[in-house]
């Protein structure tokens, strides 16, 4: 299958700034007369064609007219969920809530650094900015961008959604390696730059090493941390400008799992529930399994089935159980290879008349 290197992502506008403006401000309750308004030369920048995976630096120029009261930057609001930007007056940042008298001289700009992670025809509002002589008298603009974003890379994977639903066994002593292979085709010859990959990625190998239009990429996963679900993005920089972006989602499980992992709850004596024990060890198999209900209360346990990888037990309340609330603990002793493992579940029951 073919994956667009950027379409897997929720759109992200990461606007890297020379000075950070806060993303909140006063509301505009009135209007400023047109002759007295600050004026943007344009609120829509057309960037033409651009590659996804690159950063676009955008500048929106404006003028600040003379006024008897100081101008205040009232609002700097993100519109896409993750944008930030900076307003500059005469070579210095204009901070939220700061007062400035007009007319200001020199270059006045709202600067945006836009990290592109999508493709196709686009027209989007990035940020909302408001200026006024007071909170009751201000004017608001939406700064927008328009362009045709092209995918620089086409990625072929041997698996459908290779990073999804990836369950890997885990041990504290020995990691089980999993590799995933990709073929990457670029619009131009490119070279992948060395990168330090964080967990759960251990390394990335690609061939050929010299610049080319096509490369074979192999990523290795080494589950060397605690069991759990991990997700993120593999980002590999290239000398062509656009970066290669691959999302991942992997779940690392212990070599020995028990479902449910914490407790069983019962309402009445009619309910029947099961406990499943799984061995993910690539070599060792399940041996003997013993179990015990600590308080020897109304709970009854019996095995249903067992093989070298899986065992299932049935748990219920005895039919003659009297009304009341009950609490107990079920303890399993499980042999895997030559090692015994202990797992326990809390048992709770509410039996009504």
Protein Blocks (a to p, Z undefined) as FASTA:
>chain_A
ZZdfklmpccddddddfbdcdfbdcddfbdcdfklpccdfbfcdcebjadehiacddddd
ddddddfbdcddfbdcdfeopaccdddeehiacdehiacddddehjdddddddddfbedj
ddddfbdcdddfbfklccddddddddddddfbdcddfbehklgoiacdddfkbccddddd
dddddfbdcdddddddddfbfbdcdddfbdcfbdcdddddddfbdcdddddddddddfkl
pacddddddddddfbdcddfkbccdedjkbccddddddfbfkbccdddddddfklpabdc
ddfbdcfkbccddddddfklccddddddddddddehjbccdddddddddddZZ
